[in-house]
Amino acid sequence: MYEYKFVKIEFKKITGRPTEDYREVINNHAKEGWRFIQILTPDFTSAPGLGTYFELIFERPQNT
């Protein structure tokens, strides 16, 4: 079995850039045993392709 973690990274309202460096977030989670699976942009505003955040999905074996 695996456990999953979803990390939301929001975009700054003025610049549209992420509030955190996703590479740093991925590396920090890897040090804790999480494996990066996918990045999603599930939230879209009225303009196609302009989201307000993205989510990083991680997994690791579940402790039993």
MIZA-296187 format. One record per atom (N, C-alpha, C): residue number from 1; atom name; x, y negated, z. Coordinates in steps of 0.02 Angstrom, whole numbers, plus 50000, padded with zeros to 5 digits. Example, Ala and Ser with C-alpha at 12.3 -4.5 7.8 and 13.67 -1.06 7.14 Angstrom:
<pos=1&site=N&x=50660&y=50284&z=50390>
<pos=1&site=CA&x=50615&y=50225&z=50390>
<pos=1&site=C&x=50660&y=50165&z=50390>
<pos=2&site=N&x=50642&y=50112&z=50354>
<pos=2&site=CA&x=50684&y=50053&z=50357>
<pos=2&site=C&x=50645&y=49998&z=50394>
//
This chain:
<pos=1&site=N&x=50042&y=50059&z=50000>
<pos=1&site=CA&x=50000&y=50000&z=50000>
<pos=1&site=C&x=50044&y=49938&z=50000>
<pos=2&site=N&x=50016&y=49885&z=49973>
<pos=2&site=CA&x=50051&y=49821&z=49970>
<pos=2&site=C&x=50008&y=49767&z=50003>
<pos=3&site=N&x=50042&y=49716&z=50027>
<pos=3&site=CA&x=50007&y=49657&z=50050>
<pos=3&site=C&x=50024&y=49601&z=50001>
<pos=4&site=N&x=49978&y=49554&z=49994>
<pos=4&site=CA&x=49987&y=49500&z=49945>
<pos=4&site=C&x=49982&y=49433&z=49980>
<pos=5&site=N&x=50018&y=49386&z=49952>
<pos=5&site=CA&x=50019&y=49318&z=49979>
<pos=5&site=C&x=50010&y=49269&z=49920>
<pos=6&site=N&x=49968&y=49220&z=49931>
<pos=6&site=CA&x=49954&y=49169&z=49880>
<pos=6&site=C&x=49977&y=49102&z=49907>
<pos=7&site=N&x=50022&y=49069&z=49871>
<pos=7&site=CA&x=50049&y=49005&z=49893>
<pos=7&site=C&x=50027&y=48951&z=49844>
<pos=8&site=N&x=49990&y=48902&z=49870>
<pos=8&site=CA&x=49964&y=48848&z=49829>
<pos=8&site=C&x=50013&y=48790&z=49829>
<pos=9&site=N&x=50031&y=48766&z=49770>
<pos=9&site=CA&x=50074&y=48708&z=49763>
<pos=9&site=C&x=50034&y=48655&z=49724>
<pos=10&site=N&x=50020&y=48601&z=49758>
<pos=10&site=CA&x=49980&y=48549&z=49727>
<pos=10&site=C&x=50023&y=48501&z=49688>
<pos=11&site=N&x=49992&y=48465&z=49641>
<pos=11&site=CA&x=50027&y=48415&z=49601>
<pos=11&site=C&x=50015&y=48347&z=49632>
<pos=12&site=N&x=50065&y=48304&z=49628>
<pos=12&site=CA&x=50057&y=48235&z=49651>
<pos=12&site=C&x=50007&y=48200&z=49606>
<pos=13&site=N&x=49964&y=48161&z=49636>
<pos=13&site=CA&x=49910&y=48129&z=49598>
<pos=13&site=C&x=49935&y=48078&z=49547>
<pos=14&site=N&x=49987&y=48041&z=49564>
<pos=14&site=CA&x=50010&y=47989&z=49519>
<pos=14&site=C&x=50054&y=48017&z=49463>
<pos=15&site=N&x=50103&y=48058&z=49480>
<pos=15&site=CA&x=50150&y=48082&z=49430>
<pos=15&site=C&x=50129&y=48147&z=49398>
<pos=16&site=N&x=50086&y=48186&z=49432>
<pos=16&site=CA&x=50066&y=48251&z=49405>
<pos=16&site=C&x=50118&y=48304&z=49415>
<pos=17&site=N&x=50171&y=48289&z=49451>
<pos=17&site=CA&x=50224&y=48338&z=49464>
<pos=17&site=C&x=50210&y=48378&z=49527>
<pos=18&site=N&x=50235&y=48438&z=49532>
<pos=18&site=CA&x=50224&y=48479&z=49592>
<pos=18&site=C&x=50252&y=48446&z=49654>
<pos=19&site=N&x=50219&y=48457&z=49711>
<pos=19&site=CA&x=50242&y=48430&z=49775>
<pos=19&site=C&x=50302&y=48469&z=49802>
<pos=20&site=N&x=50312&y=48530&z=49777>
<pos=20&site=CA&x=50369&y=48572&z=49798>
<pos=20&site=C&x=50401&y=48602&z=49736>
<pos=21&site=N&x=50465&y=48620&z=49742>
<pos=21&site=CA&x=50500&y=48654&z=49688>
<pos=21&site=C&x=50482&y=48728&z=49691>
<pos=22&site=N&x=50447&y=48752&z=49640>
<pos=22&site=CA&x=50424&y=48822&z=49641>
<pos=22&site=C&x=50482&y=48871&z=49644>
<pos=23&site=N&x=50539&y=48853&z=49616>
<pos=23&site=CA&x=50598&y=48898&z=49617>
<pos=23&site=C&x=50622&y=48908&z=49689>
<pos=24&site=N&x=50621&y=48854&z=49727>
<pos=24&site=CA&x=50642&y=48858&z=49797>
<pos=24&site=C&x=50592&y=48900&z=49838>
<pos=25&site=N&x=50528&y=48891&z=49824>
<pos=25&site=CA&x=50477&y=48930&z=49859>
<pos=25&site=C&x=50485&y=49004&z=49844>
<pos=26&site=N&x=50498&y=49021&z=49781>
<pos=26&site=CA&x=50507&y=49091&z=49761>
<pos=26&site=C&x=50569&y=49120&z=49795>
<pos=27&site=N&x=50624&y=49084&z=49794>
<pos=27&site=CA&x=50686&y=49108&z=49826>
<pos=27&site=C&x=50677&y=49117&z=49902>
<pos=28&site=N&x=50643&y=49071&z=49934>
<pos=28&site=CA&x=50633&y=49077&z=50007>
<pos=28&site=C&x=50589&y=49137&z=50024>
<pos=29&site=N&x=50538&y=49150&z=49984>
<pos=29&site=CA&x=50496&y=49209&z=49996>
<pos=29&site=C&x=50533&y=49274&z=49982>
<pos=30&site=N&x=50576&y=49273&z=49932>
<pos=30&site=CA&x=50616&y=49333&z=49916>
<pos=30&site=C&x=50661&y=49352&z=49975>
<pos=31&site=N&x=50687&y=49302&z=50009>
<pos=31&site=CA&x=50729&y=49316&z=50068>
<pos=31&site=C&x=50689&y=49349&z=50124>
<pos=32&site=N&x=50623&y=49340&z=50123>
<pos=32&site=CA&x=50579&y=49370&z=50174>
<pos=32&site=C&x=50550&y=49437&z=50150>
<pos=33&site=N&x=50574&y=49462&z=50093>
<pos=33&site=CA&x=50551&y=49526&z=50068>
<pos=33&site=C&x=50492&y=49524&z=50020>
<pos=34&site=N&x=50470&y=49464&z=50001>
<pos=34&site=CA&x=50415&y=49457&z=49954>
<pos=34&site=C&x=50441&y=49460&z=49882>
<pos=35&site=N&x=50405&y=49493&z=49840>
<pos=35&site=CA&x=50421&y=49497&z=49768>
<pos=35&site=C&x=50374&y=49452&z=49730>
<pos=36&site=N&x=50401&y=49407&z=49689>
<pos=36&site=CA&x=50361&y=49362&z=49649>
<pos=36&site=C&x=50326&y=49401&z=49594>
<pos=37&site=N&x=50260&y=49392&z=49587>
<pos=37&site=CA&x=50220&y=49428&z=49538>
<pos=37&site=C&x=50200&y=49383&z=49480>
<pos=38&site=N&x=50170&y=49325&z=49496>
<pos=38&site=CA&x=50142&y=49284&z=49442>
<pos=38&site=C&x=50129&y=49213&z=49467>
<pos=39&site=N&x=50127&y=49167&z=49419>
<pos=39&site=CA&x=50107&y=49098&z=49433>
<pos=39&site=C&x=50043&y=49085&z=49394>
<pos=40&site=N&x=49994&y=49055&z=49428>
<pos=40&site=CA&x=49929&y=49040&z=49397>
<pos=40&site=C&x=49913&y=48966&z=49404>
<pos=41&site=N&x=49876&y=48941&z=49356>
<pos=41&site=CA&x=49849&y=48873&z=49360>
<pos=41&site=C&x=49773&y=48880&z=49357>
<pos=42&site=N&x=49741&y=48900&z=49412>
<pos=42&site=CA&x=49670&y=48915&z=49410>
<pos=42&site=C&x=49624&y=48853&z=49408>
<pos=43&site=N&x=49649&y=48796&z=49428>
<pos=43&site=CA&x=49607&y=48736&z=49432>
<pos=43&site=C&x=49622&y=48690&z=49374>
<pos=44&site=N&x=49572&y=48676&z=49333>
<pos=44&site=CA&x=49581&y=48630&z=49278>
<pos=44&site=C&x=49532&y=48572&z=49285>
<pos=45&site=N&x=49557&y=48513&z=49272>
<pos=45&site=CA&x=49514&y=48454&z=49273>
<pos=45&site=C&x=49476&y=48452&z=49207>
<pos=46&site=N&x=49444&y=48397&z=49192>
<pos=46&site=CA&x=49405&y=48392&z=49131>
<pos=46&site=C&x=49448&y=48397&z=49068>
<pos=47&site=N&x=49512&y=48378&z=49073>
<pos=47&site=CA&x=49556&y=48383&z=49015>
<pos=47&site=C&x=49590&y=48452&z=49015>
<pos=48&site=N&x=49586&y=48490&z=48961>
<pos=48&site=CA&x=49618&y=48556&z=48958>
<pos=48&site=C&x=49693&y=48552&z=48970>
<pos=49&site=N&x=49718&y=48598&z=49010>
<pos=49&site=CA&x=49789&y=48602&z=49024>
<pos=49&site=C&x=49815&y=48556&z=49078>
<pos=50&site=N&x=49770&y=48517&z=49110>
<pos=50&site=CA&x=49792&y=48472&z=49163>
<pos=50&site=C&x=49763&y=48495&z=49229>
<pos=51&site=N&x=49798&y=48539&z=49263>
<pos=51&site=CA&x=49774&y=48564&z=49327>
<pos=51&site=C&x=49796&y=48519&z=49383>
<pos=52&site=N&x=49770&y=48531&z=49442>
<pos=52&site=CA&x=49789&y=48492&z=49501>
<pos=52&site=C&x=49834&y=48533&z=49547>
<pos=53&site=N&x=49840&y=48597&z=49534>
<pos=53&site=CA&x=49885&y=48640&z=49574>
<pos=53&site=C&x=49898&y=48704&z=49536>
<pos=54&site=N&x=49948&y=48742&z=49560>
<pos=54&site=CA&x=49956&y=48810&z=49537>
<pos=54&site=C&x=49969&y=48855&z=49598>
<pos=55&site=N&x=49959&y=48919&z=49587>
<pos=55&site=CA&x=49969&y=48968&z=49641>
<pos=55&site=C&x=50023&y=49017&z=49621>
<pos=56&site=N&x=50066&y=49032&z=49669>
<pos=56&site=CA&x=50116&y=49084&z=49661>
<pos=56&site=C&x=50090&y=49146&z=49697>
<pos=57&site=N&x=50096&y=49203&z=49665>
<pos=57&site=CA&x=50072&y=49266&z=49694>
<pos=57&site=C&x=50133&y=49309&z=49709>
<pos=58&site=N&x=50135&y=49334&z=49771>
<pos=58&site=CA&x=50189&y=49377&z=49795>
<pos=58&site=C&x=50160&y=49442&z=49822>
<pos=59&site=N&x=50202&y=49494&z=49822>
<pos=59&site=CA&x=50183&y=49557&z=49854>
<pos=59&site=C&x=50243&y=49586&z=49890>
<pos=60&site=N&x=50228&y=49629&z=49939>
<pos=60&site=CA&x=50280&y=49668&z=49973>
<pos=60&site=C&x=50246&y=49729&z=50003>
<pos=61&site=N&x=50285&y=49782&z=50014>
<pos=61&site=CA&x=50256&y=49841&z=50045>
<pos=61&site=C&x=50228&y=49824&z=50113>
<pos=62&site=N&x=50170&y=49853&z=50126>
<pos=62&site=CA&x=50136&y=49840&z=50190>
<pos=62&site=C&x=50166&y=49883&z=50244>
<pos=63&site=N&x=50178&y=49854&z=50301>
<pos=63&site=CA&x=50203&y=49892&z=50359>
<pos=63&site=C&x=50147&y=49935&z=50386>
<pos=64&site=N&x=50158&y=50000&z=50392>
<pos=64&site=CA&x=50106&y=50044&z=50418>
<pos=64&site=C&x=50127&y=50075&z=50483>
//
